[in-house]
Amino acid sequence: MDGKFFTSEGPDFYSCRDKLLDQYKSPVYDDASGLAPTEVDKRFSAIFEAPGMSRMMKKAALFELVLAQTRIDVDPVDWFADHFEGRNLLRDAREKWRSRVSDEELPDTAEVLQKASRTGAFDAELDLGHISPGWRYLLESGLPGLRTNLRINRDASTETAGGRLSPEQEDFYDAADKVLAAFIAYTLRLAGQADKMAAAFPAHADRMHKLSTCLRRLSEGAPTTLYEALQLAYLFHQLIEYEGELVRSMGSFDRNFTRFYEDDIASGRITKDDAAELIRFFWMKFFAKTRGADNGKNFYFGGLKRQGADATSELTHLALDVFYELEQTDPKFSIKLHKNSPDALYRQVARCIRDGRTSMVLINDDAAREAVIKHGKDPQDAFDYLLIGCYEPAIEGREIACNMSIKINLAKPIELVLNNGFDPVSGEFIGVDTGDPQSFDNYSEFFEAYKTQLRHQVELVTEAIKAYEPYWPEINPSPLLSSTFIDCVQSGVDVSGGGPKYNNTGCMGGCLGSAVDSLAAVKRLVYDEEKLTMSELTNILGDNWEGQGSLQAYAQNRLPKWGNNDDEADGIAVRIADFYGSLVNGKPNNRGGIFVASMFTLDSNLRWGRLCGALPDGRLAGTYLSKNIGATTAMDRAGVTAHIASVTKLDFTNIPNGSSLDIYLHPSAVAGEQGLNSLIGLIKTFFARGGFGIQFNVFDVNTLRDAQKNPQKYATLQVRVCGWNVYFITLSAASQEQFINTAVQSFA
C-alpha cells in the first residue's frame, strides 16, 4: 500500500454501520465460491467416521475441508474479510467426542458433576473455552513464518530424539502444517473473492483491491502495516474459535499494534483519522458477532513491559477515544494500571466510566504480577500476563490456563453444615457427615464443620476435573492454536497434551458475601447472643423465615456484614479466603500444572441462588446470592471507602487467578472535573491497599425505571453484569429489577 491508505471512494463507517452490524445475522454466501452445505456435510461425515486416523490428523483434515470447500463471502463495504459457511461443524464434532468420553469412559465422574450442578454446589467442566493464542509471536512470524518455524523445530526435535519422533509428535507437526497451509489457501480464496467484488461493485473497487492486496501479502509473509496486522488477528480469532476453542483474550491492543501504527504514521501510509476508521471497522466485527448478547471480547491496555516501561502509547489513547465514541458493549477492555501509569490514562478511563462506557475492568498491574510470580510464574513472564475472559491472568503465548474449569459456591457449605451434608432444596446428600449441628458447643466448631464441607467440595470437583484432563487430546486436539505457542512448536506437543510452559486449572470461588454474612449471623444469633437454638434456626430457615419478620429484619440490618469495614465480618471473610486458597493453590492437576484460585461469580450467583434455600443472614430461598467479592446487595451501608477497606483486607496474592469488586456510583458522585478526580482517587486508593480488580456501574434509579418504560430512548444505556456489559433494555425483566433494586438500596 503506497501513498494515502484511504480514498474518498466507498462509504465511511457510520454510513454502513447497520449493514456491518447484520453481517453475521444475514450472511450472503456466493454459491459459486464453494460446495453446497449438504455436500460439505457428506464429505465432513466421511472424514469424521473414517477409521485408522488419529484424532489429531482427523481434526486437521476436517479443518482443511471446511476452509477449502465451503462457500465464502466478502462484503464490498467492509475493510476486513472472514466469512465462510462453517456452521460450527468442528465444535459439533468436539462435543460428540466429549460426550463419548463422559458416557463411555467417565460416567461416574460425569454424574458427580451433574449432581453438584443441579444442587448449586459447584459447576465444572473441562474448560476448552478460555484461551488466548500467542498474539505477538504470530504477528511477528505471520502465516508463512509459523510454518517455517514448525519445520525448523521439527528438524531440531528429530535430531534431539535420535532421528525418530514419537507418533504423537509426528502427528502434531503434520497436523499443524496442514492447518496453516489451509489457512494460507483460505486467505487467497478471500483475496480472489475481494477481486470479484471489485469487478461487481465498481464504487467499492478501491477498497476491495486494497483488501485483496492485504490478504495476498498475509499469505506471503508477516504483517507490515496496521491494516494487515488487524486483518491477520481477526482471521486467527475466527479460525481458532472455529477449531473448537473460545478466544477469551485478544491480548494487548497497544503492545501488539503500536509498532505497526507508528510505522504507518511515520511513512505517511495512513493518518490518525485513518487508523481510527480502521479500528471502528475492526471492533464492529466483534460486536456484530455477539450483538451485545455475549460475554464480550477482551483486549487489554497499559501495564508495564518487560523492560519496565509503560505500554501506553498514542494508539492507546486513540483506541480509547474510538471506544468512547462507539458506545458498544463489545469488545470489552481490561486496563492494567500500575503506580506510575500516566495520569492521562487514568483520566481517560475515568471519563469513560463516568459517562457510562463501563465495559472495562481496572486491574492492579503491580498486584497481579506479584500474585502470578508467587504461584509459579517466571518473573519475566509475569510482565506478559493478559486477562483471559473477565479477570483471570495468564501468560500470553506460554499458558493454557483453563480458568473456568471450576466454579464453587462458597455459601453452599453453610447449608450442608446445617443439614449434615444434605441439600435442603433437593434432599440429595451432596456433602459429608459433619454431625448434628445442634451438637456444636461453639462457633469455632461450626466454622470447622464449614471448612470440612468446603474441603469436601473442593476435593470432589478437583478430582473430577483431573479425571477428564487426560482425555483432552481425544476431545479437542488444537493444531492451529498450538502453532502460536512456541513451547508446543519446540516440543511437538499440542496444547491439549500439556505442550505450553504453564498448564494451570482455574477454580473460582463465588458468593463470598453471602457466606460471610451467614456465618456471622450463626455466630451472633446462636452462640454470642443466644437468641436462637440451632434447632430453632434450622426450623426457621426450613420455613423460609415465614412469620419471623422482626427476626429476619434483625438478621438483615443489625448483624455484622461484609463490606462495612467491620472487623468481625471482615475477619470471617479473611479466614474463608485464606482457607479456600490453601485448598486450591498448588494442588497438582493432570496436565503438568496446578490448580489456582480465583474469587468472583460471573452470573452464577443468580443460578445458584435459585437452587439455594433460606440462609441465616435473612436471605429468602431462591433469591440471588452475593456477587463477586463484594458485599451482599445493599449490605455495604458504610459507604464506598468502607467497602474498599473491607475487601482489601484479603490477601490477593493468594487469589492469583483473579477477582473483582463491583462499585455502584450515582452520576452525581462523579460529575464534572471534581467527580473525575474523586473517581481516580477511589481507584488509586483501592490499588494502594493491594486490591486486584475493580469495576463500576454509574446510573440512577430514575433512569433505569424510565428505560423500562421507554426502551426506545435508551438504546445505548449500558450496565456491567459481571465481567462484561450489556444494554440495559436487552435484559430480562427480572434482571432489570435486580439492577433497579441495587440502585434503590445503594443510593438510598
C-alpha positions in Angstrom: 0.0 0.0 0.0 1.7 3.1 -1.2 0.7 6.7 -0.5 -2.5 7.6 1.3 -4.3 4.5 2.5 -7.9 5.7 2.4 -9.6 7.4 -0.6 -12.8 9.3 -0.8 -14.4 6.3 -2.5 -16.6 4.0 -0.6 -18.7 4.5 2.5 -17.3 5.6 5.8 -18.1 3.5 8.9 -21.2 5.4 10.0 -22.9 5.3 6.6 -22.7 1.4 6.6 -22.8 0.7 10.3 -26.2 -1.0 10.3 -25.2 -3.2 7.4 -22.0 -4.2 9.2 -23.9 -5.0 12.3 -26.0 -7.5 10.5 -23.1 -9.3 8.7 -23.3 -12.4 10.8 -27.1 -12.4 11.2 -27.7 -12.5 7.5 -24.6 -13.6 5.6 -24.8 -13.8 1.8 -22.5 -16.5 0.5 -21.5 -16.7 -3.1 -22.9 -20.0 -4.5 -20.1 -20.2 -7.0 -17.4 -20.0 -4.3 -17.8 -23.4 -2.8 -19.9 -26.5 -2.2 -23.5 -26.6 -1.0 -23.9 -27.4 2.7 -25.3 -30.9 2.0 -22.2 -31.9 0.0 -19.9 -30.4 2.7 -21.8 -32.4 5.3 -21.4 -35.6 3.3 -17.6 -35.1 3.0 -17.3 -34.0 6.6 -19.0 -37.1 7.8 -16.8 -39.4 5.7 -13.7 -37.9 7.3 -15.2 -37.9 10.8 -16.1 -41.6 10.7 -13.0 -42.7 8.8 -11.2 -45.5 10.7 -7.4 -45.5 11.2 -6.8 -41.8 11.6 -5.5 -40.3 14.8 -7.8 -37.7 16.4 -5.2 -35.0 15.7 -5.0 -35.8 12.0 -8.7 -36.1 11.7 -9.2 -32.7 13.2 -6.7 -31.2 10.7 -8.4 -32.9 7.8 -11.8 -31.6 8.8 -10.4 -28.1 9.3 -8.8 -28.2 5.8 -12.0 -29.5 4.2 -14.1 -26.7 5.6 -11.7 -23.9 4.7 -11.1 -25.2 1.2 -14.6 -26.2 0.1 -17.3 -24.2 1.9 -18.9 -21.1 0.4 -17.4 -17.7 1.3 -18.4 -14.1 1.3 -16.7 -10.8 1.1 -18.7 -7.6 1.8 -17.7 -4.9 -0.6 -18.2 -2.1 2.0 -16.1 -3.8 4.7 -12.4 -3.3 5.2 -12.0 -6.9 6.6 -12.8 -10.3 5.3 -13.5 -13.6 7.2 -16.8 -15.1 6.2 -17.1 -18.8 5.4 -20.0 -21.2 5.8 -18.6 -23.3 8.5 -21.8 -23.8 10.6 -19.9 -24.9 13.7 -19.1 -28.3 12.3 -15.9 -28.7 14.2 -17.5 -27.6 17.5 -20.2 -30.2 16.9 -17.5 -32.8 16.4 -15.8 -31.7 19.5 -19.0 -32.1 21.6 -19.6 -35.6 20.1 -16.1 -36.6 21.2 -16.6 -35.0 24.7 -19.9 -36.9 25.1 -18.2 -40.2 24.2 -15.7 -39.6 27.0 -18.4 -38.7 29.5 -20.7 -41.6 28.5 -18.2 -44.4 27.9 -15.1 -43.5 29.9 -16.2 -41.4 32.9 -19.9 -42.0 33.6 -19.5 -41.9 37.4 -17.4 -38.7 37.2 -20.0 -37.1 34.9 -22.7 -37.9 37.4 -20.7 -36.2 40.2 -20.6 -33.0 38.1 -24.3 -33.2 37.2 -25.4 -33.8 40.8 -23.3 -30.8 42.0 -24.7 -28.6 39.3 -28.3 -29.4 39.9 -28.0 -28.7 43.6 -25.9 -25.5 43.2 -22.8 -26.7 45.0 -20.5 -26.2 42.1 -20.3 -26.2 38.3 -17.4 -27.7 36.4 -16.3 -28.9 33.0 -13.1 -29.5 31.0 -12.7 -25.8 30.1 -11.8 -25.5 26.4 -13.2 -22.0 26.2 -10.8 -19.7 28.0 -7.7 -19.5 25.8 -5.6 -16.9 24.0 -3.1 -17.6 21.3 0.5 -16.2 21.3 -0.5 -13.0 19.7 2.9 -11.3 19.5 4.5 -14.5 18.2 2.0 -14.9 15.4 2.1 -11.2 14.4 5.9 -11.3 14.3 6.0 -14.5 12.3 3.0 -14.3 10.1 1.4 -17.4 8.5 4.4 -18.5 6.4 6.7 -17.8 9.3 4.7 -20.1 11.6 5.1 -22.9 9.0 8.8 -22.2 8.7 9.2 -22.3 12.5 7.4 -25.6 12.6 9.8 -27.1 10.1 12.9 -25.8 11.9 11.7 -27.1 15.2 10.6 -30.4 13.8 14.1 -30.9 12.4 15.6 -29.9 15.8 13.3 -32.2 17.7 14.1 -35.1 15.4 17.8 -34.6 15.8 17.4 -34.4 19.6 15.3 -37.7 19.6 18.0 -39.5 17.7 16.3 -39.3 14.3 12.9 -40.5 15.2 10.0 -38.6 16.7 7.1 -40.2 18.6 3.9 -40.9 16.6 2.2 -38.1 18.6 4.9 -35.6 17.7 4.8 -36.7 14.0 1.0 -36.2 14.0 1.3 -32.8 15.7 3.8 -31.4 13.2 1.9 -32.8 10.3 -1.4 -31.5 11.6 -0.1 -28.0 12.4 1.4 -27.7 9.0 -1.8 -28.9 7.3 -4.0 -26.3 9.1 -1.6 -23.5 8.5 -1.4 -24.4 4.8 -5.2 -24.5 4.8 -5.3 -21.1 6.4 -3.0 -19.6 3.8 -5.1 -21.1 1.0 -8.2 -19.6 2.6 -6.7 -16.1 2.7 -6.1 -16.5 -1.1 -9.7 -17.6 -1.6 -10.8 -14.5 0.2 -8.5 -12.3 -1.8 -9.9 -13.8 -5.0 -13.4 -13.1 -3.7 -12.5 -9.5 -3.0 -11.2 -9.1 -6.6 -14.6 -10.5 -7.7 -16.4 -7.9 -5.6 -14.3 -5.1 -7.0 -15.5 -6.0 -10.5 -19.1 -6.4 -9.4 -19.2 -3.2 -7.4 -17.1 -0.5 -9.1 -18.0 2.1 -6.4 -16.1 -0.1 -3.9 -13.3 -1.3 -6.2 -10.6 0.7 -4.4 -11.5 -0.8 -1.1 -11.7 -4.3 -2.4 -8.4 -4.0 -4.3 -6.7 -2.9 -1.0 -8.3 -5.8 0.9 -7.2 -8.2 -1.8 -3.6 -6.9 -1.6 -3.7 -7.1 2.2 -4.8 -10.8 2.1 -2.3 -11.7 -0.5 0.6 -10.2 1.5 -0.5 -12.1 4.5 -0.3 -15.3 2.5 3.3 -14.4 1.7 4.8 -13.0 4.9 4.3 -11.3 8.3 2.1 -8.2 8.5 3.9 -4.9 8.0 1.1 -2.4 8.4 -1.7 -1.8 10.9 -4.3 -2.9 8.4 -2.5 -6.2 7.7 -2.0 -6.8 11.5 -5.6 -6.2 12.3 -6.8 -8.4 9.4 -4.5 -11.3 10.5 -5.5 -11.0 14.1 -9.2 -11.2 13.3 -8.7 -14.1 10.9 -6.8 -16.0 13.6 -9.6 -15.2 16.1 -12.2 -16.6 13.8 -10.3 -19.7 12.8 -9.2 -20.7 16.3 -12.8 -20.3 17.5 -13.9 -22.5 14.6 -11.2 -25.1 15.5 -13.1 -25.5 18.8 -11.7 -23.1 21.4 -13.1 -19.7 22.5 -10.6 -16.9 22.3 -11.2 -15.1 25.6 -8.4 -12.5 25.1 -7.2 -10.6 22.1 -4.1 -9.7 24.0 -2.7 -6.2 24.4 -4.0 -3.7 21.9 -1.3 -1.2 22.4 1.6 -3.7 22.7 0.5 -5.7 19.7 -0.4 -2.9 17.2 1.6 0.2 18.2 4.7 -0.6 16.2 2.5 -1.0 13.0 0.6 2.2 13.8 3.8 4.2 14.4 5.5 2.9 11.2 2.4 3.7 9.2 2.2 7.2 10.6 5.9 7.8 10.1 5.8 6.6 6.5 2.7 8.6 5.6 0.7 5.5 4.7 -2.1 6.5 7.0 -3.2 9.3 9.2 -4.5 9.2 12.7 -8.0 9.5 11.3 -7.4 6.6 9.0 -6.3 4.5 11.9 -9.4 5.4 13.9 -11.6 4.4 10.9 -9.8 1.0 10.7 -10.4 0.4 14.4 -14.1 1.2 14.0 -14.5 -1.4 11.3 -12.3 -3.9 13.3 -14.2 -3.6 16.5 -17.5 -3.8 14.7 -16.6 -7.4 13.7 -16.6 -8.4 17.4 -19.8 -6.6 18.2 -21.6 -7.9 15.1 -20.7 -11.5 16.2 -22.4 -11.0 19.6 -24.8 -8.1 19.0 -24.2 -7.3 22.7 -25.6 -10.6 23.9 -22.5 -12.5 24.9 -19.6 -12.2 27.4 -17.5 -9.8 25.2 -14.1 -10.0 23.6 -11.3 -8.8 25.9 -8.5 -6.5 24.9 -6.1 -5.1 27.5 -4.3 -1.8 27.6 -1.4 -0.3 29.6 0.7 -2.1 32.1 4.5 -2.5 32.4 6.5 -4.2 29.7 9.5 -6.4 30.4 11.9 -3.5 30.2 9.9 -1.8 32.9 8.5 0.8 30.5 4.8 1.7 30.5 3.0 0.3 27.4 0.7 3.3 27.0 1.1 4.9 23.6 -0.6 7.3 21.2 -2.5 4.3 19.9 -3.8 3.6 23.4 -5.5 7.0 23.6 -6.8 6.8 20.1 -8.3 3.4 20.7 -10.0 4.6 23.9 -11.4 7.6 22.1 -12.9 5.3 19.5 -14.3 3.1 22.3 -15.9 6.1 23.9 -17.4 7.2 20.6 -18.9 3.8 19.6 -20.8 3.1 22.8 -20.6 -0.6 22.1 -20.7 -3.3 24.8 -18.2 -5.4 22.8 -15.2 -5.5 22.7 -14.6 -5.0 26.4 -11.4 -3.8 28.0 -9.0 -4.7 30.8 -7.0 -1.7 31.8 -3.7 -2.5 33.6 -2.7 0.3 35.9 0.4 0.5 38.0 1.8 3.0 40.4 3.5 5.0 37.6 0.7 4.8 35.0 0.3 8.2 33.2 -2.3 10.5 34.7 -3.7 11.0 31.2 -4.6 7.3 31.0 -6.3 7.4 34.4 -8.4 10.4 33.3 -9.4 8.9 30.0 -10.5 5.7 31.7 -12.4 7.6 34.4 -14.2 9.7 31.8 -15.3 6.5 30.0 -16.7 5.1 33.3 -18.3 8.4 34.4 -20.1 8.7 31.0 -21.5 5.1 31.0 -18.8 3.4 28.9 -18.3 0.9 31.7 -17.4 -2.1 29.6 -14.0 -2.3 31.3 -12.3 -3.7 34.4 -9.3 -1.9 36.0 -6.5 -4.2 37.1 -3.8 -3.5 39.6 -0.8 -4.4 37.5 1.7 -4.5 40.4 -0.5 -6.8 42.5 -1.3 -9.1 39.6 2.4 -9.6 38.8 3.2 -10.3 42.4 0.4 -12.9 42.6 1.3 -14.9 39.5 5.0 -14.9 40.5 4.1 -16.2 43.9 2.3 -19.1 42.3 5.0 -20.3 40.0 5.4 -17.9 37.1 8.8 -16.7 36.0 9.2 -13.0 36.9 10.0 -12.0 33.3 7.0 -14.0 32.0 4.8 -12.2 34.6 5.1 -8.9 32.6 3.4 -10.7 29.7 0.2 -11.7 31.5 -3.1 -10.9 29.8 -6.6 -11.1 31.2 -8.5 -14.2 30.0 -12.2 -13.9 29.9 -13.1 -11.4 32.6 -10.3 -11.1 35.2 -8.0 -14.1 35.0 -4.3 -13.6 34.4 -2.5 -16.0 32.0 0.9 -15.7 30.3 0.5 -14.8 26.7 1.7 -17.5 24.3 3.0 -19.6 27.2 -0.1 -20.7 29.2 -3.3 -22.6 28.7 -5.0 -21.7 31.9 -8.4 -23.4 31.8 -9.7 -20.6 34.0 -13.3 -21.6 34.2 -12.9 -25.3 34.8 -14.4 -25.0 38.2 -16.9 -22.7 39.9 -17.6 -23.3 43.6 -20.4 -21.8 45.7 -18.8 -20.7 48.9 -22.2 -20.2 50.6 -23.4 -23.8 49.9 -21.3 -25.4 52.7 -23.3 -23.4 55.2 -26.5 -25.2 54.1 -24.6 -28.5 54.2 -23.4 -27.9 57.8 -27.0 -27.0 58.9 -28.3 -30.2 57.3 -25.4 -32.5 57.9 -24.4 -32.9 54.3 -27.9 -32.8 52.7 -29.1 -30.2 50.3 -32.3 -28.8 51.8 -33.9 -27.9 48.5 -33.4 -31.2 46.6 -33.0 -33.5 49.6 -29.9 -35.1 48.0 -26.8 -35.9 50.1 -24.0 -33.9 48.4 -21.7 -33.1 51.3 -20.1 -35.0 54.1 -21.2 -36.1 57.6 -20.2 -33.3 59.9 -22.6 -34.3 62.7 -25.8 -32.9 64.0 -25.3 -29.1 64.1 -27.1 -29.0 67.5 -24.1 -30.8 68.9 -21.7 -27.9 68.2 -20.8 -26.2 71.5 -19.4 -23.0 70.0 -19.0 -21.1 66.8 -15.4 -22.4 66.3 -16.9 -26.0 65.9 -19.5 -24.7 63.5 -16.8 -23.0 61.4 -14.6 -26.1 61.4 -17.6 -28.0 60.0 -18.0 -25.4 57.3 -14.3 -25.9 56.4 -14.9 -29.7 56.3 -17.8 -29.3 53.9 -15.9 -26.8 51.7 -12.9 -29.1 51.6 -15.1 -32.0 50.5 -16.5 -29.9 47.6 -13.0 -28.8 46.5 -11.7 -32.4 46.6 -14.8 -33.7 44.7 -14.5 -31.2 41.9 -10.7 -31.2 41.5 -10.6 -35.0 41.3 -13.4 -34.9 38.7 -11.6 -32.4 36.5 -8.3 -34.4 36.9 -10.2 -37.4 35.6 -11.2 -35.5 32.5 -7.9 -33.8 31.7 -6.0 -36.8 30.2 -8.8 -37.2 27.7 -8.3 -33.7 26.3 -6.3 -34.9 23.3 -9.2 -37.1 22.3 -11.8 -34.4 22.8 -10.2 -31.4 21.2 -6.7 -31.5 19.7 -5.8 -28.0 18.6 -3.1 -27.8 16.0 -3.9 -24.2 14.8 -3.9 -22.8 18.3 -0.8 -24.8 19.2 1.1 -23.4 16.2 1.1 -20.0 18.0 2.7 -21.4 21.2 6.5 -21.5 21.0 6.7 -24.2 23.6 4.4 -26.5 21.6 6.3 -25.9 18.4 9.6 -26.6 20.1 8.4 -29.8 21.8 5.9 -31.1 19.2 3.3 -31.4 21.9 -0.2 -30.0 21.4 -1.9 -27.7 23.9 -4.3 -30.5 24.7 -1.3 -32.6 25.8 0.3 -30.1 28.0 2.7 -28.5 25.5 2.7 -25.0 26.8 5.1 -23.9 29.6 2.2 -23.3 32.0 -0.8 -25.6 32.2 -2.8 -24.5 35.2 -6.5 -25.0 36.0 -8.7 -22.2 37.4 -11.0 -22.7 40.4 -13.5 -19.9 41.0 -14.9 -19.3 44.5 -18.1 -17.3 44.4 -20.6 -15.6 46.7 -18.2 -14.7 49.5 -20.5 -12.0 50.8 -23.4 -14.4 51.4 -21.1 -16.9 53.1 -19.6 -14.3 55.4 -22.9 -12.7 56.4 -24.5 -16.1 57.1 -21.6 -17.3 59.2 -21.6 -14.0 61.1 -25.4 -14.5 61.7 -24.9 -18.0 63.0 -22.2 -16.8 65.3 -24.3 -14.0 66.7 -27.8 -15.5 66.8 -26.9 -18.9 68.1 -23.6 -18.5 70.1 -22.9 -15.0 71.1 -26.4 -13.5 71.7 -28.2 -16.9 72.2 -31.3 -15.5 70.5 -32.0 -18.9 68.9 -31.0 -22.5 69.4 -29.5 -24.3 66.4 -32.7 -26.3 66.1 -34.8 -23.1 66.1 -32.6 -21.6 63.4 -32.8 -24.6 61.1 -36.6 -24.7 61.5 -36.8 -21.0 60.7 -34.7 -21.5 57.6 -36.7 -24.6 56.6 -39.9 -22.4 56.8 -38.1 -19.7 54.7 -38.4 -17.1 57.5 -42.2 -17.4 57.4 -43.7 -15.5 60.3 -40.3 -14.2 61.5 -40.4 -10.7 60.1 -38.8 -8.9 63.0 -36.1 -11.6 63.5 -35.4 -11.6 59.8 -35.1 -7.8 59.8 -32.7 -8.1 62.8 -30.6 -10.6 60.9 -30.5 -8.3 57.8 -30.0 -5.0 59.5 -28.4 -5.4 62.9 -25.7 -8.0 62.5 -22.2 -7.6 61.1 -22.0 -7.5 57.3 -19.1 -7.9 54.9 -18.3 -4.7 53.1 -18.6 -2.2 56.0 -15.0 -2.3 57.5 -16.4 -4.3 60.4 -13.6 -6.3 62.0 -15.9 -9.2 62.9 -17.3 -9.8 59.5 -14.1 -9.0 57.7 -12.2 -11.5 59.9 -14.6 -14.2 58.8 -14.0 -13.2 55.1 -10.3 -13.4 55.5 -10.5 -16.8 57.1 -12.7 -18.2 54.3 -10.5 -16.7 51.6 -7.3 -17.9 53.2 -8.7 -21.4 53.7 -10.2 -21.7 50.2 -6.9 -20.6 48.7 -5.0 -23.1 50.7 -7.3 -25.9 49.4 -6.8 -24.9 45.8 -3.5 -23.2 45.1 -0.7 -25.5 44.2 -2.8 -28.7 44.0 -1.4 -30.7 41.1 -3.7 -31.1 38.1 -3.4 -33.8 35.4 -1.8 -31.6 32.7 1.5 -30.9 34.3 0.3 -27.8 36.1 -1.5 -26.8 39.3 -4.9 -25.5 40.4 -5.1 -21.8 41.1 -7.8 -19.9 43.0 -10.0 -17.0 41.8 -12.8 -15.3 43.6 -15.7 -13.9 41.6 -19.1 -15.2 40.5 -19.8 -14.3 36.8 -23.6 -14.6 36.8 -23.5 -17.9 38.8 -24.8 -16.1 41.8 -28.2 -15.9 40.1 -28.4 -19.6 39.2 -27.0 -20.8 42.5 -29.4 -18.5 44.3 -32.4 -20.2 42.7 -31.1 -23.6 44.0 -30.3 -22.3 47.5 -32.6 -22.4 50.5 -33.0 -19.6 53.0 -29.8 -18.5 54.7 -29.1 -17.3 58.3 -28.3 -13.7 57.0 -32.0 -13.2 56.4 -31.9 -14.1 52.7 -35.0 -15.9 51.4 -34.9 -19.1 49.4 -34.4 -18.8 45.7 -33.2 -15.2 45.7 -29.8 -14.3 44.3 -26.6 -14.6 46.3 -23.8 -12.0 46.6 -21.8 -11.0 43.5 -18.1 -11.3 43.0 -16.0 -10.5 46.1 -18.2 -7.5 47.2 -20.9 -7.1 49.8 -24.3 -8.7 49.5 -26.6 -6.3 47.7 -27.4 -3.2 49.8 -25.4 -4.5 52.8 -22.5 -2.2 52.3 -24.1 0.6 54.3 -21.0 2.4 55.5 -20.1 3.7 52.0 -17.7 3.1 49.2 -14.5 3.7 51.2 -15.6 1.2 53.9 -16.4 -1.3 51.2 -12.9 -0.9 49.8 -11.4 -1.1 53.3 -13.1 -4.5 53.9 -12.2 -6.0 50.5 -8.6 -5.0 50.7 -8.1 -6.9 53.9 -8.0 -10.0 51.7 -4.5 -11.2 50.5 -4.9 -11.1 46.8 -1.5 -12.7 46.2 -3.4 -15.9 47.4 -6.1 -15.3 44.8 -3.8 -15.5 41.7 -6.5 -16.3 39.2 -8.3 -13.1 39.5 -11.1 -11.3 41.4 -13.2 -8.1 41.1 -15.0 -5.7 43.3 -18.2 -4.1 41.9 -18.8 -0.5 42.8 -22.1 1.3 42.1 -22.0 5.1 41.9 -24.7 7.7 41.4 -23.9 10.1 38.5 -23.8 13.0 40.9 -20.9 11.4 42.7 -18.7 11.6 39.6 -20.0 14.7 37.8 -17.6 17.3 36.4 -13.9 17.5 36.9 -14.2 17.1 40.6 -16.1 13.9 40.1 -13.3 12.6 37.8 -10.8 13.4 40.5 -12.8 11.6 43.1 -13.2 8.6 40.9 -9.5 8.5 40.2 -8.8 8.8 43.9 -11.1 5.9 44.6 -9.2 3.7 42.1 -5.8 4.7 43.4 -6.9 4.0 47.0 -8.1 0.5 46.1 -4.8 -0.2 44.3 -2.6 1.3 47.0 -4.3 -1.0 49.5 -3.4 -4.1 47.4 -6.8 -4.6 45.6 -6.7 -6.6 42.4 -9.6 -5.7 40.1 -12.3 -3.1 40.3 -15.3 -2.3 38.0 -18.1 0.2 38.1 -21.7 0.9 37.3 -22.8 4.5 37.1 -26.5 5.0 37.0 -29.5 6.3 38.9 -32.8 4.5 39.6 -34.9 7.1 37.7 -33.0 6.5 34.5 -33.4 2.7 34.8 -37.1 3.0 35.5 -37.6 5.3 32.6 -35.6 2.9 30.4 -38.1 0.1 31.3 -41.0 2.2 30.3 -39.4 3.9 27.2 -36.7 1.5 25.9 -36.6 3.3 22.5 -34.9 6.3 24.3 -32.1 4.2 25.9 -30.7 2.0 23.1 -27.1 2.6 24.3 -27.6 2.6 28.1 -25.1 0.0 29.4 -24.9 -1.9 32.7 -22.0 -4.1 33.8 -23.4 -7.5 34.6 -20.2 -9.1 35.7 -17.0 -9.3 33.5 -19.0 -7.9 30.6 -21.6 -5.2 29.8 -25.0 -5.5 28.2 -27.5 -2.9 27.0 -30.0 -2.5 29.9 -33.0 -2.7 27.6 -32.0 -6.2 26.4 -32.1 -7.7 30.0 -35.0 -9.8 31.2 -37.5 -8.0 33.4 -36.2 -9.9 36.4 -32.6 -8.9 35.7 -33.7 -5.3 35.2 -35.4 -5.3 38.6 -32.2 -6.6 40.2 -30.3 -3.5 38.9 -33.1 -1.2 40.0 -33.2 -2.7 43.4 -29.4 -2.3 43.7 -29.7 1.3 42.7 -32.5 2.0 45.1 -30.7 0.4 48.0 -27.2 1.6 47.2 -28.2 5.3 46.8 -30.9 5.4 49.5 
